[in-house]
Amino acid sequence: MDNKQMLASLATEQVNAQSARLDELSALEIVTLMNTLDADVLKAVNAALPKIAEAIDGIVERMKRGGRLIYMGAGTSGRLGVLDASECPPTFGVSSELVQGIIAGGDGALRHAVEGAEDDKELGKNDLIARNVGEKDIVVGISASGYAPYCVGALEYANSVGALTVAMSCNCGANTSKVANIAIEAPTGPETLSGSTRLKAGTATKLMLNMLSTATMVKMGKVYRNLMVDVRATNVKLKDRSIRITMNATGLERSAAEELYQAAGGSIKAAIVMHETGVDCETAEKLLTEQDGYVRKAIKAAGGKNE
């Protein structure tokens, strides 16, 4: 089967019989139909959960050894990878190097399509070479169709240097799946607007990326209970959020929580450890360092409450 035949056979490229009269519908009928068809997304992602979890375990293992999580994709898939990566530093307080998003054609392709970039296997390889990808790293090739030669080239190169490779697609038996250590496939079927994979496939991809990054950061100690305790207070909103997180974690009223937060040098984690164990800021930071930043472990090590 040549490329044209293969592309024509993809479920994401088929015409959706349920939306065949899309151009005749009212605005309310269009959005109602889209909402109905979006139910396919949750079913597809649900079926992929075991593979998503497997990928998370692999990402955490490599990251604990100093590895980076690198998303690769073209078009909508690439943009979604860049979006997820860019949200990690403010949400989890990590370096922008830890989770990276690369879009075929460079950052300019975030706003304007770069024709042909998706079809360039060497470009995928070279983009990873430029970032010195090695065996500690994780490369996730994101392609709704599972076809993108850009992602195939990137995954093949990542395999050659011993990196963990993950393919994320919205079709079964994808090309990218064949060259990855872990294949995440969430077949979302024909789109409401035929071939427009920014719709159901894009939604599924966003959901799966949310899971990859969030669960990874939970397992890396960036979360206590369900609170983002490593958030960076880089603006007024985030400083207010940091104080509210401290309130939620400690049960203190706002004024007391703000005082504790300030005494902890603006570290939510240290503030929680101080409150739960009665230690000073320096000791709290030492406990957190010894426990690799895990708040619950630091509290337990100091003989504090063990929930």
Secondary structure by P-SEA (a helix, b strand, c coil): ccaaaaaaacccccccccccccccccaaaaaaaaaaaaaaaaaaaaaaaaaaaaaaaaaaaaaaabbbbbbbbcaaaaaaaaaaaaacccccccccccbbbbccccccccccccccccccaaaaaaaaaaacccccbbbbbbbcccccaaaaaaaaaaaaaccbbbbbbccccccccccccbbbbbcccccccccccccaaaaaaaaaaaaaaaaaaaaacccccccccccccccaaaaaaaaaaaaaaccccaaaaaaaaaaacccaaaaaaaaaccccaaaaaaaaaaacccaaaaaaaaccccc
